[in-house]
Amino acid sequence: MCGTVPGLIRDLNFSFRQRSRVKPGTVGARVAVLSDSLFLPAVVLAILAFVVPRLLGRVLPEGVTPLLLNAFLSAVLLVVISGGFFFCLYLWQGVSAAQIMEPGLAANVVFFGRLALMSAIIWAPIMVLSVAGLPRKWVKETW
């Protein structure tokens, strides 16, 4: 393995390329179809992108500044949640936690952080629309 972070990420990416070990025609094969495709991650990320700003909107006060804070906190939380979600997807595919953690914490943070930022193409537009819909429910402040 290379000692540099890009080398670790390249080696880590190569070692994660494994297919499911489920036999075709079984119940596990139907679950593997969901996890092998982009359908399940896209649906989960879309739901999270809608729910996270709504939950933060219940905690934060009304107003333009808290709305912008909500958008920022939602984006940060979605990056962290997406990274954890992709980590769990690798575990679901059969990669052991020891194998994932082998390159080190820094390489994993970079690798899963990069996946989370790339997934923003799915969750960012939905999150923006969810944040934009929050002022409709304001009682004290006006937009």
MODELLER restraints for C-alpha pairs under 7 A, 6 or more apart:
rsr = mdl.restraints
at = mdl.atoms
rsr.add(forms.Gaussian(group=physical.xy_distance, feature=features.Distance(at['CA:1:A'], at['CA:8:A']), mean=6.71, stdev=0.5))
rsr.add(forms.Gaussian(group=physical.xy_distance, feature=features.Distance(at['CA:1:A'], at['CA:11:A']), mean=6.87, stdev=0.5))
rsr.add(forms.Gaussian(group=physical.xy_distance, feature=features.Distance(at['CA:2:A'], at['CA:8:A']), mean=6.07, stdev=0.5))
rsr.add(forms.Gaussian(group=physical.xy_distance, feature=features.Distance(at['CA:5:A'], at['CA:107:A']), mean=6.00, stdev=0.5))
rsr.add(forms.Gaussian(group=physical.xy_distance, feature=features.Distance(at['CA:8:A'], at['CA:103:A']), mean=6.23, stdev=0.5))
rsr.add(forms.Gaussian(group=physical.xy_distance, feature=features.Distance(at['CA:8:A'], at['CA:107:A']), mean=6.19, stdev=0.5))
rsr.add(forms.Gaussian(group=physical.xy_distance, feature=features.Distance(at['CA:9:A'], at['CA:107:A']), mean=5.99, stdev=0.5))
rsr.add(forms.Gaussian(group=physical.xy_distance, feature=features.Distance(at['CA:9:A'], at['CA:111:A']), mean=6.11, stdev=0.5))
rsr.add(forms.Gaussian(group=physical.xy_distance, feature=features.Distance(at['CA:12:A'], at['CA:103:A']), mean=6.87, stdev=0.5))
rsr.add(forms.Gaussian(group=physical.xy_distance, feature=features.Distance(at['CA:20:A'], at['CA:32:A']), mean=6.70, stdev=0.5))
rsr.add(forms.Gaussian(group=physical.xy_distance, feature=features.Distance(at['CA:20:A'], at['CA:93:A']), mean=5.89, stdev=0.5))
rsr.add(forms.Gaussian(group=physical.xy_distance, feature=features.Distance(at['CA:22:A'], at['CA:28:A']), mean=6.08, stdev=0.5))
rsr.add(forms.Gaussian(group=physical.xy_distance, feature=features.Distance(at['CA:22:A'], at['CA:29:A']), mean=5.68, stdev=0.5))
rsr.add(forms.Gaussian(group=physical.xy_distance, feature=features.Distance(at['CA:23:A'], at['CA:29:A']), mean=6.30, stdev=0.5))
rsr.add(forms.Gaussian(group=physical.xy_distance, feature=features.Distance(at['CA:34:A'], at['CA:40:A']), mean=5.76, stdev=0.5))
rsr.add(forms.Gaussian(group=physical.xy_distance, feature=features.Distance(at['CA:42:A'], at['CA:122:A']), mean=6.70, stdev=0.5))
rsr.add(forms.Gaussian(group=physical.xy_distance, feature=features.Distance(at['CA:45:A'], at['CA:123:A']), mean=5.81, stdev=0.5))
rsr.add(forms.Gaussian(group=physical.xy_distance, feature=features.Distance(at['CA:46:A'], at['CA:122:A']), mean=6.69, stdev=0.5))
rsr.add(forms.Gaussian(group=physical.xy_distance, feature=features.Distance(at['CA:46:A'], at['CA:123:A']), mean=5.41, stdev=0.5))
rsr.add(forms.Gaussian(group=physical.xy_distance, feature=features.Distance(at['CA:46:A'], at['CA:126:A']), mean=6.58, stdev=0.5))
rsr.add(forms.Gaussian(group=physical.xy_distance, feature=features.Distance(at['CA:49:A'], at['CA:123:A']), mean=5.24, stdev=0.5))
rsr.add(forms.Gaussian(group=physical.xy_distance, feature=features.Distance(at['CA:49:A'], at['CA:126:A']), mean=5.78, stdev=0.5))
rsr.add(forms.Gaussian(group=physical.xy_distance, feature=features.Distance(at['CA:49:A'], at['CA:127:A']), mean=4.71, stdev=0.5))
rsr.add(forms.Gaussian(group=physical.xy_distance, feature=features.Distance(at['CA:50:A'], at['CA:126:A']), mean=6.11, stdev=0.5))
rsr.add(forms.Gaussian(group=physical.xy_distance, feature=features.Distance(at['CA:50:A'], at['CA:127:A']), mean=5.63, stdev=0.5))
rsr.add(forms.Gaussian(group=physical.xy_distance, feature=features.Distance(at['CA:50:A'], at['CA:130:A']), mean=5.51, stdev=0.5))
rsr.add(forms.Gaussian(group=physical.xy_distance, feature=features.Distance(at['CA:52:A'], at['CA:74:A']), mean=6.13, stdev=0.5))
rsr.add(forms.Gaussian(group=physical.xy_distance, feature=features.Distance(at['CA:53:A'], at['CA:70:A']), mean=6.41, stdev=0.5))
rsr.add(forms.Gaussian(group=physical.xy_distance, feature=features.Distance(at['CA:53:A'], at['CA:74:A']), mean=5.62, stdev=0.5))
rsr.add(forms.Gaussian(group=physical.xy_distance, feature=features.Distance(at['CA:53:A'], at['CA:127:A']), mean=6.87, stdev=0.5))
rsr.add(forms.Gaussian(group=physical.xy_distance, feature=features.Distance(at['CA:53:A'], at['CA:130:A']), mean=6.47, stdev=0.5))
rsr.add(forms.Gaussian(group=physical.xy_distance, feature=features.Distance(at['CA:53:A'], at['CA:131:A']), mean=5.92, stdev=0.5))
rsr.add(forms.Gaussian(group=physical.xy_distance, feature=features.Distance(at['CA:56:A'], at['CA:70:A']), mean=6.34, stdev=0.5))
rsr.add(forms.Gaussian(group=physical.xy_distance, feature=features.Distance(at['CA:57:A'], at['CA:70:A']), mean=6.83, stdev=0.5))
rsr.add(forms.Gaussian(group=physical.xy_distance, feature=features.Distance(at['CA:60:A'], at['CA:66:A']), mean=6.29, stdev=0.5))
rsr.add(forms.Gaussian(group=physical.xy_distance, feature=features.Distance(at['CA:62:A'], at['CA:138:A']), mean=6.37, stdev=0.5))
rsr.add(forms.Gaussian(group=physical.xy_distance, feature=features.Distance(at['CA:62:A'], at['CA:141:A']), mean=6.08, stdev=0.5))
rsr.add(forms.Gaussian(group=physical.xy_distance, feature=features.Distance(at['CA:63:A'], at['CA:141:A']), mean=5.94, stdev=0.5))
rsr.add(forms.Gaussian(group=physical.xy_distance, feature=features.Distance(at['CA:71:A'], at['CA:131:A']), mean=6.40, stdev=0.5))
rsr.add(forms.Gaussian(group=physical.xy_distance, feature=features.Distance(at['CA:79:A'], at['CA:116:A']), mean=5.26, stdev=0.5))
rsr.add(forms.Gaussian(group=physical.xy_distance, feature=features.Distance(at['CA:79:A'], at['CA:117:A']), mean=6.39, stdev=0.5))
rsr.add(forms.Gaussian(group=physical.xy_distance, feature=features.Distance(at['CA:82:A'], at['CA:116:A']), mean=5.01, stdev=0.5))
rsr.add(forms.Gaussian(group=physical.xy_distance, feature=features.Distance(at['CA:83:A'], at['CA:112:A']), mean=4.93, stdev=0.5))
rsr.add(forms.Gaussian(group=physical.xy_distance, feature=features.Distance(at['CA:83:A'], at['CA:113:A']), mean=5.65, stdev=0.5))
rsr.add(forms.Gaussian(group=physical.xy_distance, feature=features.Distance(at['CA:83:A'], at['CA:115:A']), mean=6.66, stdev=0.5))
rsr.add(forms.Gaussian(group=physical.xy_distance, feature=features.Distance(at['CA:83:A'], at['CA:116:A']), mean=4.94, stdev=0.5))
rsr.add(forms.Gaussian(group=physical.xy_distance, feature=features.Distance(at['CA:86:A'], at['CA:112:A']), mean=6.86, stdev=0.5))
rsr.add(forms.Gaussian(group=physical.xy_distance, feature=features.Distance(at['CA:91:A'], at['CA:97:A']), mean=6.74, stdev=0.5))
rsr.add(forms.Gaussian(group=physical.xy_distance, feature=features.Distance(at['CA:101:A'], at['CA:108:A']), mean=6.97, stdev=0.5))
rsr.add(forms.Gaussian(group=physical.xy_distance, feature=features.Distance(at['CA:135:A'], at['CA:143:A']), mean=6.46, stdev=0.5))
